Amino acid sequence: MVVRASPLSFVSGACVADLTPKQRCFVDEYLIDLNATQAAIRAGFSARTAQEQGSRLLSNVMVAESVARAKAERSARTGLTADRVIEELAAIGFARMSDFAEWGDGEHMSLKPSDGLTDHQAAAISQVVESEKFIKALGRDEQLMSRERTIKLHDKLGTLKLLGQHLGMFTDKVEHTGTDGAPLTFTIAIDRKDAADANSDG
């Protein structure tokens, strides 16, 4: 089986020497989309057992250390940190329309100048659209009748949900018992073909 080289190579450090070529390829592939199953397939493991192989690889101490090291090195290179992500989400989740528009007597409303917005306020804006309506009377040039500006913010509710999940909120209750309080039991059937694939992927 040929193991293809990943176009991205994030793995480095002392722990790499202890990984097999397929494990190193898995780490590189996993860093692309953080999908263990797809990373296992792209690294050359059998598609039939890729989910199990991906889980097994991530539980391997040396593989896990390589993934953690690669993530840290990538964060250092790009400046991408958990704090920056949370900060950006907070800017969206806690934005207020009054940050961007002014209204008073119910008849007049205006958007605030963009150069007066903070970086956090600007991050909450998804789209700004300006539209104009013209009318052309007989024998006259077109005349501007109205001009509208619309501002759209990013998904506030979805962003607040992400922040809540980060804080451990909105967790679903999981039932850990079976009928009448009996412990849950699981049966996994593996045919000979799957078992052979699993052994060959080791």
Stockholm file with secondary structure:
# STOCKHOLM 1.0

chainA/1-202         MVVRASPLSFVSGACVADLTPKQRCFVDEYLIDLNATQAAIRAGFSARTAQEQGSRLLSNVMVAESVARAKAERSARTGLTADRVIEELAAIGFARMSDFAEWGDGEHMSLKPSDGLTDHQAAAISQVVESEKFIKALGRDEQLMSRERTIKLHDKLGTLKLLGQHLGMFTDKVEHTGTDGAPLTFTIAIDRKDAADANSDG
#=GR chainA/1-202 SS CCCCCCSCCCCCSGGGGGSCHHHHHHHHHHHHHCCHHHHHHHTTCCGGGHHHHHHHHHHSHHHHHHHHHHHHHHHHHHCCCHHHHHHHHHHHHTCCGGGTEEECSSSCEEECCGGGSCHHHHHTEEEEEEEEEEEECTTSCEEEEEEEEEEEECCHHHHHHHHHHHTTCSCCCCCCBCGGGCBCCCCCCCCHHHHHHHHHHC
#=GC SS_cons         CCCCCCSCCCCCSGGGGGSCHHHHHHHHHHHHHCCHHHHHHHTTCCGGGHHHHHHHHHHSHHHHHHHHHHHHHHHHHHCCCHHHHHHHHHHHHTCCGGGTEEECSSSCEEECCGGGSCHHHHHTEEEEEEEEEEEECTTSCEEEEEEEEEEEECCHHHHHHHHHHHTTCSCCCCCCBCGGGCBCCCCCCCCHHHHHHHHHHC
//
